[in-house]
Amino acid sequence: MNIKIKKIVLSLLTLSVTCSLFTALSITANAESNTTINLSGEKQVIRGFGGINHPAWAGDLTAAQRETAFGNGDNQLGFSILRIYVDDNKNNWYKELETAKKAIEHGAIVFASPWNPPSEMTETFNRNGDTKAKRLRYDKYAEYAQHLNDFVSYMKNNGVSLYAISVQNEPDYGKDWTWWTPEEILRFMKENAGSINCKVMSPESFSYQKKMYDPILNDSKALANMDVLGTHTYGTQVKDFPYPLFKQKGAGKELWMTEVYVPNSDNNSADRWPEALDVAYHVHNAMVEGDFQAYTWWYIRRQYGPMKEDGNISKRGYMMAQFSKFVRPGYVRVDATKNPISNIYVSAYKGDNKVVIVAINKGTSQVSQSFNIQNGSASKVSSWVTTGSQNIAKSADINVVNGNFTASLPAQSVTTFVGDIK
């Protein structure tokens, strides 16, 4: 994501769509609505939330920043996924180790993505008039699979067991790296991916282009060699988040959102409010509309990211933390009334004998929101809220009576409720 003018354009498209959805529908203060949480209505298993550490392009996280990213105490993000870079030069692989080891120490999982094969495995070709376009040579597919294997072994031998390794970062946006066609991807997945000694993640489309994945899902051998379908969602509209063919063919496979930034990458934009609410809304849609099991941001530390360059958590980071600190790896999303009234968005999860409810209020007025927990209950819920002036602020516990409780959702806020299931 070095020079991504196209991504910026598509991010602006996403912002435009988002803004059109949430203009000025004012909610009357104290207007009560109801949402139902069905603890028996199980959806996807959540692997976690996180981002990439990219020492080659953005410098490594410091020791303190690693704690902020992967710790789950006060003033920490609680990230449980780390994405790392597979450098085409193996002499640089050591740069990934320290942060990856600290993430694993905190219980996070680590996956890796390559941008380019080693130069001796690539060739230039004419792609729509671009004579400098790059691709993997057809006689080097097996050698490239071994290259990925070598990275897996190197990391394991140095204390980092990867959860998965991707075949290619953004094969459909190879202007600054390596292009792959759907046909080339299918060939590699059928003939070579099975030799990789790690869970294999599909190439990660830059904007969830289904044409990159349909051939894999429709080929039994290629599908058998894919463990995780990974994608980016730059410019992807919410209506395109569902993937019916994956639902049909992807039993036993995982579905991850592996890179995004929203709503923009403007300089020093990480604390803009209420703009940061778009991050929480995007996470909500990824979970509820896309059924993604993982949500991975671009740079963890960046002036538009969850952690600012000074190492402090940004408003965008707190939006992610309203999910990542409470919805822990292995939790299961459960059925919930996702949009009980305009500007209110709800998702729910269970795990470790807890129920977690994340409620977003995009409106400009406080809302009294009632919740009904079915097929299980809690005696009370604790809550944490982020507003324009608060960050993961603990609120008073709320009693739950016969599975019901009511809470005030402040204007332009995200509130996470946690209760012990009884």
Secondary structure, 3 states (H helix, E strand, C coil): CCCCHHHHHHHHHHHHHHHHHCCCCCCCCCCCEEEEEEEEEEEEECCEEEEECCHHHHCCCCHHHHHHHHCCCCCCCCCCEEEEEECCCHHHHHHHHHHHHHHHHCCCEEEEEECCCCHHHEEEEEECCEEEEEEECHHHHHHHHHHHHHHHHHHHHCCCCCCEEECCECCCCHHHCEECCHHHHHHHHHHCHHHCCCEEECCEECECCHHHCHHHHCCHHHHHCCCEEEEEECCCCHHHCCCHHHHHHCCCCEEEEEECCCCCCCCCCCCCCCCCHHHHHHHHHHHHCCCCCEEEEEECECCCCCECCCCCECHHHHHHHHHHCCCCCCCEEEEECCCCCCCEEEEEEEECCEEEEEEEECCCCCEEEEEEEECCCCCEEEEEEECCCCCCEEEEEEECECCEEEEEECCCEEEEEEEECC
